[in-house]
Amino acid sequence: MKRHIYRVVTQGVNGDYRIRDYMSEEEIRHRHIQIGIDDCSTDITLRGRPVFKGLIGPMPEAGGIIRYESPDVFEQMTKEWSELKRKRRTRTKKPVIIEFQNQVEVQN
């Protein structure tokens, strides 16, 4: 069975993000109150993971990390994510080449 790291992200008094990693589910349960289990996540690997009082999660993160965030961090990070400017894709038309009895016509 693959080991997971449980990451809790909160916000300090000065506004900096504070990250605390727990190496086991047992370790995080000693610091936070479990109020249920996740049974509806679209990520199947998160189903059955604990849900903690005062934290939003579980959420998947790269490298086998299961992430939980305080409500203020979740709100701030969601706001930052939504304000990112996305580069718009432009599609260029490829010219259509039609060959007629040794004559070539290019249409745009």
N, C-alpha and C positions, 0 to 999 in steps of 0.2 A: 504494500500500500504506500502511495506517495505521501511524503510528509509535507505539511503545509505550514506556512508562517502566517500568523494572525497579526495584522497591522492595525493599530488604532491611531487615528490622526485627530488631534484636537488643536485648539487655538490658544496660545498663551496670552497673558495680560497685554503684552506689547503688540499683539497681532500676528506674531510669527507662528508658523505651523509647528506643532510638536508631534513627533512620530515615535511610537513605542511598539516594538515587535515582540511577540510572544511565540515561543517555539512549539507550543502544544496547546490544544484546546483546554486542557486542565489548567494550564498556567493563566490563561486569560479569564477563566471562570473564577479564579481566586481574587481578581481585581474588579470584576464587573458582575452585575446581577443578571442572570439569564432569565428571560421572560417567555421564551418559546424557542421554536425551531423554524427555519425557513422551509416552507413546503410549496412555494409557488414561484421560485426563481426560474427564469428562462434558461439560465446556465445550470445544467443538470448537476455539475460538480458542486454547486452550492446548496443543493437541496439536502436538508437534514442538518445543516450547520446551525449553530446557536444564534439567537437574536438576543441582544442585550438591551437593558433599560438605558435610555439616554443616548443610544448610538444608532446610527443609520447603517444598515448593512445586513448581511454580508454582500460585498461586491467583489468581482474578480479583478485581480491585478496581475500583471505579467510575472512569470517565474514562480507560479504556485503560491502566490500571496493572496490571502483572503483579507479584504480591507473593510474596516468599520470607520465611520466618521461621526464626529459630534454634529448636531444640527447646524451650528453656525459655520462650520467648515464646509458641510455639504452645500449650504446656501451660497457661500462665497465662491466655491469652486464651480458650482453650476452657473453662477452669474459670469464668472471669468470664461467658462467654456462657451457660453451662448454669445459672448461679445467678440469672440475670435472672428476675424475676417477670413472667409474662405475664398480661395482663389477660384474664380469661375473658369470653367472649361469652355473653350470655344472649339467648335468643330469646323474644320475647313473642308470645303467640297473638293473632292478629287475630280479632275477633268475626265469627262467621258470621251473615249476615243472610239470613233466609228470608222471602220474600213469599208470602202465601197470600190470595188473593181480597181484596185491599185491606187485609189485616192484616199487620203487620210483627212478626216475632219475632227477638230477638237471643239467640244462644247463645254462651256462652264456653267 
